Structure formats: C-alpha cells, structure tokens
Amino acid sequence: MTAQSLTARAVNLLARREHSQEELRKKLRKAEFEIDEINVVIQKLAKIDLQSDLRFAENYLHYRSQRGFGSQKIKFELNERGVDKQTINAVFEQEDIDWFFLAVLARNKRFGQKAPDDLKDRAKQQRFLQYRGFTHEQINESFNI
C-alpha cells in the first residue's frame, strides 16, 4: 500500500474524531500498513497539528466527564489509549471540573435522590461510583449532600 493511501486513511480517521497517536497506530496497523511508514505519517500529522494527543485528551476528558465518569477512570482510559502521564496531568490541571458534584449527579441518575435505606444499598451505590472512577472521598461526600 502506498504512503499516500496511508496518509489519506489517517486523515480520514482524524476527520471523524480525534485519535491519540496510539489509537491511530493500532487502526492503521490493522489495515496492514507497515509500522515504520505509520510512525512517519503520524509524526507528520502531529507536526502540522492534524493529530494532537493533548487535543484528544481534552476532548476525551470533556466527553467522559459529561457521561458521568470520574477522574480515576478517565485517567486510566487515557493511559490505555497511549496518552502520556504528563499530558494527562496537564489536561486535568487546566480543566475546572467539580468531581464531587459529578459523583452526586451520577448517583442520583442511577439510584434517585433518596439516601440508601441500609448498608447493603449504600455498598451497592458505592461500588457503582467506584466502578465509574470516583475517589473514596468523592463517593463518601456524595451521600452527605
């Protein structure tokens, strides 16, 4: 396959949504392009700012936080997608998200505003919020509001 079709495929993927470099690499590798050529194309796209891990992380953080996921899970998912820890930390530092409020919203959306009746219900709600990626502090505070 040619470098031109590789670049076209990469640009096409980026036109649909932001991708991390690692996501692009995996998708292009599945399309049976050579890894050395893929790396060259990704570097060129990053140099002309068509691909940006920072922009991907910003969009991903916004999207997932609006879907009721906590900071821990979002950081883990960004790391899985090949975004380096410095970029992840930079994105989280620049965003002003009230994770405590989001934990309350996620709990209320799933279980309603009524406080849990017993320890079993409370534990179930805590596990749900923990799975969603909220910290213990955020989870405990969500029951006090």
C-alpha positions as CSV (number, residue, x, y, z in Angstrom):
1,M,0.0,0.0,0.0
2,T,1.2,3.5,-0.8
3,A,2.2,6.3,1.6
4,Q,-0.5,8.4,0.0
5,S,-3.2,5.9,0.8
6,L,-1.8,5.6,4.4
7,T,-1.9,9.4,4.9
8,A,-5.4,9.5,3.4
9,R,-6.6,6.8,5.7
10,A,-5.1,8.5,8.8
11,V,-6.6,11.9,7.8
12,N,-9.9,10.2,7.2
13,L,-9.8,8.7,10.7
14,L,-8.9,12.1,12.2
15,A,-11.7,13.8,10.3
16,R,-14.3,11.7,12.1
17,R,-12.9,12.3,15.6
18,E,-9.7,13.0,17.5
19,H,-7.5,10.0,18.0
20,S,-4.4,9.5,20.1
21,Q,-1.2,8.5,18.3
22,E,-1.5,5.0,19.8
23,E,-5.1,4.6,18.5
24,L,-4.1,5.7,15.0
25,R,-1.2,3.4,15.1
26,K,-3.4,0.4,16.0
27,K,-6.1,1.2,13.4
28,L,-3.6,1.7,10.6
29,R,-1.7,-1.4,11.7
30,K,-5.0,-3.4,11.3
31,A,-5.2,-2.0,7.8
32,E,-1.9,-3.8,7.2
33,F,0.3,-0.7,6.7
34,E,4.0,-1.0,7.7
35,I,4.7,0.2,11.2
36,D,7.7,2.4,10.1
37,E,5.6,4.1,7.5
38,I,2.8,4.6,10.0
39,N,5.1,6.2,12.5
40,V,6.4,8.6,9.8
41,V,2.9,9.6,8.8
42,I,1.7,10.1,12.4
43,Q,4.7,12.3,13.1
44,K,4.0,14.4,10.1
45,L,0.3,14.8,11.1
46,A,1.3,15.8,14.6
47,K,3.8,18.3,13.3
48,I,1.2,20.1,11.2
49,D,-1.3,19.8,14.2
50,L,-3.8,17.5,12.5
51,Q,-3.2,15.0,15.3
52,S,-2.7,16.1,18.8
53,D,-2.6,13.9,21.9
54,L,-3.3,17.0,24.0
55,R,-6.4,17.9,22.0
56,F,-7.5,14.2,22.1
57,A,-7.2,14.1,25.9
58,E,-9.1,17.4,26.3
59,N,-12.0,16.2,24.2
60,Y,-11.9,12.7,25.9
61,L,-12.0,14.3,29.3
62,H,-14.9,16.5,28.5
63,Y,-16.9,13.7,26.8
64,R,-16.4,11.1,29.5
65,S,-16.9,13.5,32.4
66,Q,-20.2,14.6,30.9
67,R,-21.2,10.9,30.7
68,G,-20.9,10.5,34.5
69,F,-17.4,9.1,34.8
70,G,-14.9,10.0,37.4
71,S,-11.3,11.3,37.2
72,Q,-9.7,7.9,38.1
73,K,-11.4,6.0,35.3
74,I,-10.8,8.8,32.7
75,K,-7.1,8.9,33.6
76,F,-6.9,5.1,33.3
77,E,-8.7,5.1,29.9
78,L,-6.4,7.9,28.6
79,N,-3.4,5.9,29.7
80,E,-4.8,2.8,27.9
81,R,-5.1,4.9,24.7
82,G,-1.4,5.8,24.8
83,V,-1.6,9.3,26.2
84,D,1.5,10.0,28.4
85,K,1.1,10.9,32.0
86,Q,2.4,14.5,31.6
87,T,-0.3,15.2,29.0
88,I,-3.0,13.6,31.2
89,N,-1.9,15.7,34.2
90,A,-1.8,18.9,32.1
91,V,-5.3,18.3,30.8
92,F,-6.7,17.6,34.3
93,E,-4.9,20.7,35.8
94,Q,-6.4,23.1,33.2
95,E,-10.0,21.7,33.4
96,D,-12.1,23.0,36.2
97,I,-14.5,20.1,36.9
98,D,-16.3,19.6,40.2
99,W,-15.9,15.8,40.6
100,F,-17.9,15.9,43.8
101,F,-20.9,17.3,42.0
102,L,-20.5,14.8,39.2
103,A,-20.4,11.9,41.7
104,V,-23.7,13.2,43.2
105,L,-25.2,13.5,39.7
106,A,-24.1,10.0,38.7
107,R,-25.5,8.5,41.9
108,N,-28.8,10.4,41.6
109,K,-29.2,9.5,38.0
110,R,-28.8,5.8,38.7
111,F,-30.4,5.4,42.1
112,G,-32.5,8.6,42.6
113,Q,-32.1,11.3,45.2
114,K,-33.2,9.3,48.2
115,A,-30.5,8.2,50.5
116,P,-29.8,4.4,50.6
117,D,-32.1,2.5,53.1
118,D,-29.5,0.2,54.5
119,L,-25.8,-0.7,54.4
120,K,-26.4,-3.2,51.5
121,D,-27.9,-0.4,49.3
122,R,-25.2,2.0,50.3
123,A,-22.5,-0.6,49.4
124,K,-24.1,-1.2,46.1
125,Q,-24.1,2.6,45.3
126,Q,-20.5,2.9,46.5
127,R,-19.4,0.1,44.2
128,F,-21.2,1.7,41.3
129,L,-19.5,5.0,41.9
130,Q,-16.1,3.3,42.4
131,Y,-16.5,1.5,39.1
132,R,-17.3,4.8,37.5
133,G,-13.9,6.1,38.6
134,F,-14.8,8.4,41.5
135,T,-12.4,8.6,44.6
136,H,-13.5,7.4,48.0
137,E,-13.6,11.0,49.2
138,Q,-16.0,11.9,46.3
139,I,-18.1,8.8,46.9
140,N,-18.5,9.4,50.6
141,E,-19.3,13.1,50.1
142,S,-22.0,12.2,47.5
143,F,-24.0,10.6,50.4
144,N,-23.8,13.7,52.5
145,I,-25.5,16.1,50.1
